[in-house]
Amino acid sequence: MLDYRTKTFLTVCKTLNFTTVAKQLNITQPAVSQHIHFLEKQYNTTLFAYKNKELSLTPSGEILYKHLLAMKNNEQAIMNEINNITSYIETLSIGVTMTIGEYAIIDKLANFIQNHPEINIHLHYGNTSKLLELLDQGQISMAIVEGNYPKENYSHIKYSTEDYIAVCATSHQFIGAINLDGVR
C-alpha cells in the first residue's frame, strides 16, 4: 500500500508546485517539503530541481515517478479485483476515442464479449489527453487512442494504421493539390 508521502510526491509531479499540492492535499507547505525530503533521503537522490524559479523532475525523480505511478495503478487494479471477487465477474475498463469506439473496435469487442461472458467490459469515451489521465489514475486498464502522446511514459503497441482522406466540394481547388491523376 502506497503511503501519504508517495501521494504527495505523485501530486507534486503533476502540479510541479508545492503550494498547490499543500492546498490540494489539505496539508502545510512545510509538510509537502518534509515528504519530498523523506523520499530523497530514502532513495539517496534528488528528486526535483529548481531552474529559473521553475520546479522540474530530475532523471531520478522521473524514474521514481514512473514506478510509483505503476504501483498506484496496480494498487487500484488490486482493489477493483478484490471488490469484484464477490460477483466472480472480472471487469476490464478500456478507454477509447470516439472514432475508435464507434468504428474500429466494434466487431472485435462484440466477438470478445461473446467469447468471454465472464468478463464485464466498461468502455470509457474521451479524447486522448482525458484517456491518458484516466489511465494514469488507474481508472482504466488500457486506452486505444489516436494522435500524439508521450510514448516514453507508456507501454504501447500499434493497433492499426488508417489512411485519412480529405473531402471537399467538387468546385473547391486546393492550392498545389494533386489532381485525381496524381499530377500537380
N, C-alpha and C positions, 0 to 999 in steps of 0.2 A: 504494500500500500504506500503510495506516494505521500509525503508529509507536507506540511504547510510551507516549508522553505522551498520545496520543489514547485509548489503552486505559485509562490512569489516569483521565483526565477522564470517560470514559463510566462507569467504575466508581464514581467519586465521585458522579456524577449519580444513580446507582441507590441508593447507600447513604447519601449525604449525611453521611459520616463519614470523615475522613482516616485515623484509626487502623484502622478496619475495612478500608479499602482497602489499607493497608500490609500488614495480615495476609493478606488475600486474594491480593495480588499478590506476596507474599514480598519486599517492599522496605521501606525505613525510612519513617517518617512524614515526615522532612525531604525524602526523595526525592519523596514524593507532593506536598508543598508546592512543590518545585522544578519539577515537571512542570506544575503548575497555573500557577505564576508565569511559566514559559516561554510557555505558551499565552496568558496575559493580555498579556504583552509583545508577542507575535507579532500578536495581534488588537487591541492597544491598547485594552483594555477590562477591566472587572472581571467575572469570571465567576460568583463566589459572594459572598454576603453573610452576615454573622452578625447575627442579631437574637435577643435573649433567649437567647443561648448555643445557638442552632439555626442550622445551615447551610442556605442555600437558594440556588437559582439566581437570578441576576439576569436581566432580559429579554435581555441579550446572551448570557448563558450558555444560556438556553433556545433561542435561535436556533442557537448553535453545537451544542448537544446534538442538535437536530432534524436538522441537516445531517450531522453526523458519524455519527449513527446510521444515516441513509440510506446514507452512504458505506460503513459497515461492512456493512450488508445487501447492498449492491451488490457489495462485495468477496467476500462469501460466495457470492453467486449466480455470480460470475465463476469462483470456484474450483470450484463444483459443475458449471458448464458445461464447464470445461476437463477435469475428471475424467470427465465423461460423453462427451466427444468420441470417445474410443476405441471406444465401443459405438455411436455415431451415434444414440443414443436420448436425447432430451431428457426431463428429469424435471421434473414440476410437483408441488410439495409444497403441499397445501392443508390447512388446519386447519378443522374443523367441530365444532360442539357435537353431542351425541348425537341430539337431536331432529332437527336439520337433516340430519345424516348418515344417519339411518335413514329419514326420510320426505320431506324437502323437496327433496333433490337427486338421489336415486337414478336416476330416469328421465333427467334431464339429464346426469348423469355417465356413465351407460351409453351414451347417444347420443354423447357426446363421445369416449369410448374407442373406440366403433365407427368413428367418422369420422376419428379421429386415432391409428391404431395405432403411429405412430412416437413417440408421447409416453407416457412411463411416469408414471402417477399414484401419488403417495404421499399417502394420506389419514391425517391425524392427528386423533384424537378428544381432546377435553378441554373443560373449562369455559372461559368467556370469558377469565378472567384468565390461565389457563395458555396459551391460544392466543395471546393478545397478547404474552406473554412469549416464546413461540417465534417470533413474528413479529419482535419486537424483536431477537432473537438471530440472525435471518436463517435460521432452520432451516425456515421455511415461507415460501412466496411470497405467500400471501394467507390470510385467515381469514374464514369465514362464521360470524358469531356472533349471539347473541340477548341482549337485555338492554342494560344501560348500560355504556359505556366512554368514555374521554376522547377525544371526537371530534376535538378540536383537535390531537391527536397523530398522527392517521392520515388518509390519503386514504380516502374511503369512498363507497359508493353503496348505496341501499336495494335489497335483493334482493327482499324480499317483506314484506307486512304480513298477519299472520294474526290471526284472532279467537281469543280464549281463552274457553272455556266452562266455567263452574263446574258440577260434577256432585256430587250428594249423594243420600242415601236419600230416597225419596218421603215418608217420615214427618218429615224434618227441616224445621224452619221457620227461615228466615233472618230476623233482626230487621230490619224496614223493607225487606225484599226486594220486588222486583217479581214479581207472580204471572204466570202464563202469558198472561194477557190484557193485560199491560203496565200494570196498575193496582196501586198500593200498597195 
